[in-house]
Amino acid sequence: MGPCYTALPMTNWSPVDLLPALWVGVVGASLAGALRRWYDAVPLRVLAVFALAIVILFGTVLGGGGLLLPLDGLRGTVPFLRLAPTQPHGNLLQGDLIQLVTPSLARVRDAFAKGRWPLWNRFTGAGMPLLADPQAQAFQPLVLLGYPLPLLRAAGVVAALRVLFALVFGFLWMRRQGLGEAPALAGSLAFGLGGFLLLWLGWPIANSAALLPLVLYGIARCEDPGGRRDALLLALGTLALLLGGHPETILYALALAFAFLAGRIFQRPQGLRWALARRAGLTMLVAGMMAAPVLLPVAEYLPKTMRAARMGQPSPHRQVRSGVLTQTYLPLVAPNSYGDSRFVEYWGLTNTNEDASGFVGTATLLAALLAMRARRRFPQERVALGVSAVCLPLMFLASQRLLLPLALCLAYLGACTLERFCLGEVRRSSLLIAAVALGLVIAWGYLAHPDPLDPGRLAVFRLGWLRWQLRFLGIAALLLVGTASWRRPGRSLAVTGVAVAILAELLLLHGPANPPMPRRLALPVNGPLLFLQEKLGRGAERGPGFRMAAFGQDLPPNLASLYGLTDARIYNPMAPQAYVERLAPVVFGWRGEIPVLAAPGHPFYGRLGVRYFLAPPDVQLPPPLQEVFADADGAVWQQPGARRALFLAAVPPSGSLSIPRLEDAWITASLDLDQPQRLGSVLYQDGGWRLLVNGEARPTEVDQGVFLAAGLPAGEGRVDLVYRPKGFLWGWVVAAVGVAVGVSALAPRPGINARATPQTKSRLKPAPESES
């Protein structure tokens, strides 16, 4: 007997499946048209290469009805035990995308759809801030561009737009650096299809990689004197980057941007340095002020999170042991030398996302090696070399996320070498020496690092990738060495061939990291979930505010929120640390940052508001739990005495309390009290909840270090709890000031022509002899 799910069945293709592709096409065409009209045009042949890469990566998702989420990972847990497997299977490294990122995005979408600010997430734990949660990406422009489509289909659209932005603005930035078309194409493909973006594609981290080239391009454009459009581009790019959702990589990206800005400032004549510093610096400052409604709540809440509590603790994979140094740097050159987590066989430092995300192509590495001893430098090439020299030791000592600036610098250094090759400045002997040296390192990486526990494990896979990388290295070396004595058009054609080799290798390597899933896995609903939705109210605006939970690894935390269910568990590095500590009596252990609940029947579950438990169909739970539903997919057990969202703390209560309104950031209760009472709740209080009794503000308290509580007067009345963090309110004040400063600073002055002169534009664009 097959599964009896009521989700979307697997159907044949329909024209509706083309909507994601059409939307990406509309956005891409609008972007290309705007750039051609107001900035620098991207040649149609280059756009065709970018479009080809996006079709190869996301064709099934954009036009074939597939979904770019690891929905296959639902199998194996209650209530999804009977889901049929799919081929290819989902990427096990991407569990966060369905358990963490997508639920947060769903809550933001729901708030906007109801005309509310996305301030509070009531569906996980005891509730937690939503706007201050980086996973939610509440105002991220690339995520907002996916809103015209349903949530699960939007994942593929946002992924495609991230790649498109990285490719387009990477190309335009390198052109502004003075590189020809073919070298800029090669460099943009190396970064835009490199490991950092494609391996982290579904996470907020990818926003930093996608938007960093836009910020660099905006800085380069700001050299045009009086260019209001250029300042606006830089402001929008910086604002989008600041709203990226991953604080660490945002800081790294901004540091790199300021390094390149400083390089441009010091390369200008003495009298023009201050003008560029003032124009670009003021523009980026205004962008930071405009992002304050998001940044200030994050800064206010961050010290209260589990991530803050765990910062400074030693990472397990950083413990001193044999081979750590090699395991840190070898994946930059030979990304599959330690296996691949995509195929559940990896013996490197952590996983392939962390370790191999700095790989930008074998040909790119060959060209970047030659940049180390170049006689003539392009703009900011020395900055790129300096940043690389800083990132390499720091990524071992501090964080693998420094691979973001390192990957961009390697791509740019490789493009600079290819431009020098077009100009006839690269010697054959240097090419051959670098190719042989790189080939030896690649061979050593794959041959000398088998799995120490089972040397034969994945040997075919590793040796296969050794052959592939040597092939791509050989193609690039032959193209460059064989055409070094040709005229410039022939050398430019060879560089185009190198760009094609980079494209092919990175698609072959990173394409399998994001497999499409069939529509039949789109959040299937079965008997236990239907029962819980009926009892707890899927998406209900009114209700008692009870919660559910599951033991062990059943129904992963946060996933329940996609079904409109409130789960007492929480999986998020931004989880409130106070709530994490308070869960200790019922937590059996932790899988990373995921709590594993146990102790069924413990009275603390009632205090948490847990009314129902989801469990396997054959499990027997102890009293006082009572089984209220069971079928082949799972069982539901009821916990007596569970607390509602708000309750009267006295036992027995002297009066009555009802909850006519239960929204995310606004709860209303009606009171009829015989005497003053204490109000209790199952809500986490981080200081943002405001209490109004009959319209008058009253102070709140914190019960057990976690839950909101307050004193109530006797009599009939109305209680309103409204969530408004101070950082959000002050953020809009700062944003308003920032807009005023930006308008006053960038508004045109009477009698001043804000457009750059033709002579200035010709000076800023690459010279004809530098083009391919």
Beta strands, then each sheet from edge to edge (+ up, - down):
strand 1: 120-121
strand 2: 128-129
strand 3: 339-340
strand 4: 345-346
strand 5: 547-550
strand 6: 587-591
strand 7: 594-597
strand 8: 610-615
strand 9: 626-631
strand 10: 634-638
strand 11: 646-648
strand 12: 655-662
strand 13: 666-673
strand 14: 677-681
strand 15: 689-693
strand 16: 696-698
strand 17: 701-703
strand 18: 707-712
strand 19: 715-723
sheet 1: 1+ 2-
sheet 2: 3+ 4-
sheet 3: 5+ 8+ 10- 9+
sheet 4: 6+ 7-
sheet 5: 11+ 14- 18+ 17-
sheet 6: 12+ 13- 19+ 15- 16+
end
